[in-house]
């Protein structure tokens, strides 16, 4: 397991490097002058030239790229925002708890709703309950979360006044509508995945054998099939959480929540290169670490994968022993 984790961490390095180079190149060749955006159209030629020199954008592409890669991978510095005049790492650290809270609550609530619905649909395949779950999940999957957010604001914030329409001034109440907006899409995907996984396990040989031995339908479904059917949901929940960290940009803008998404949205609007690249690299690293954690949890709960790691470890130890014995014999 330790070798696997180290290998995955090493593979993460070229991924982050490629993401950094791609985003930097894309922003470099995007039309527009950062100095003009910062100082405005009324700035003089001397002021613009001085600002370009201060920002370092007056140098060739390869020089700028090399300087940024050195700052990122050698100095471990995401840079300083051109617009906000603050360190990007500090801003992300301050904003990440809000974004993470929205994603965690949304994924957990979506799983608590989606998993039972998926199980109900699977054990009642082709019946009314199954058709209702499939229809509802299909419809909810097709509706963009920002449309759901606008409807929720109109109904529960403006008309009923139960929840705030924007901001985080009212504590946990401020997160309810954004979480519901993401949760609806999350639970529909979880329900469909749970149904497919449950059906696959129900049709497996050991479940058929358990039924043949006289176990009741509910005992087989919920004591034997359900634990194994839940394993793929771990990967899905990890992907939903990791994707939600970067996908809350529109929702945080709609609800005016000062999270990572709103920070990136403002940086893109103002062409704040250090903030855009730093946020992208930060999210890429976080995504890789989350998926690594998901794989580790997957290996711990799935006995088949755990056996593969144990078998690989025994083979390596056996090979080392044989090598030492061969060396002594020579």
PyMOL commands that set and color helices and strands:
alter all, ss='L'
color gray80, all
select helices_A, chain A and resi 2-28+34-39+45-55+61-73+88-123+128-142+145-159+173-202+205-212+217-229+231-247+249-255+260-269+273-301+303-329
alter helices_A, ss='H'
color red, helices_A
deselect
rebuild
show_as cartoon
